[in-house]
């Protein structure tokens, strides 16, 4: 075989498994089907890209579906953070169209090129068996921490001057967010913040640590759940932030959309606390807690209206600022 044909040849999944010495009889059901997928598709790059994109779409819209039903069910209004702002079917459809546009024009290319970049960084993709669950759980926890920090600083930057006016303002269209709006954003923002999601795994591999694609897919699945739930607009007694006080949840992020200021983190609350970017949010919660329960609904309505008015003014001021 001449040098030209060697360079043009892409190794197939069959060749990869044949050379790896995998003992298929020792694999779990999931591991065997993982290998079967790569063998069926034939090309590992296509197999990873197709699987990842399908998973993203199924998880994102699958997680949004319960919130669409909840928004259409009056019974759940008692837990709605802004009960007078229920998204209409038209609003949800308009939101879905932009989300799909971003998915196919921005996220699909990112996902498709993830395999060659990931393998170049040393990540395992088609290989079996998988790492143990303890290792995967620790890695996912690290990715949550990294992404939260990345998002915090990138999000704050997007609130300044031209970056807000020309990019982040799109995401702030809804002062009362809903599940589908989690990825309703300018394509540039989708790309920028998406780097926080994939950046953690890539840097982890570049640091010389072993990582498998299955762990990345688990991480992305949980991250999508977090993003959709944070934009749901509902705070239930069983919400995760009621169990883990450092978890942000919808209660934390809904205030950001309503008041424009404060609460820039995604998953956790500690960076907002350390940098003092939760002062207005904490003052709002403190005022609510100080009144009797019978008077709370009226006070909450008034505070929500005040916060939204202040948010509109703050957004206008942000647009006027120069970036440098």
Secondary structure as UniProt FT lines:
FT   HELIX           3..8
FT   HELIX           13..20
FT   HELIX           24..26
FT   HELIX           29..41
FT   HELIX           44..71
FT   HELIX           74..79
FT   TURN            81..84
FT   HELIX           89..102
FT   HELIX           103..107
FT   HELIX           108..112
FT   HELIX           114..121
FT   HELIX           133..157
FT   TURN            158..159
FT   HELIX           161..166
FT   HELIX           168..173
FT   HELIX           179..183
FT   HELIX           187..206
FT   TURN            207..208
FT   HELIX           213..230
FT   TURN            237..238
FT   HELIX           240..243
FT   TURN            245..246
FT   HELIX           249..259
FT   HELIX           270..274
FT   TURN            275..278
FT   HELIX           279..289
FT   HELIX           293..320
//
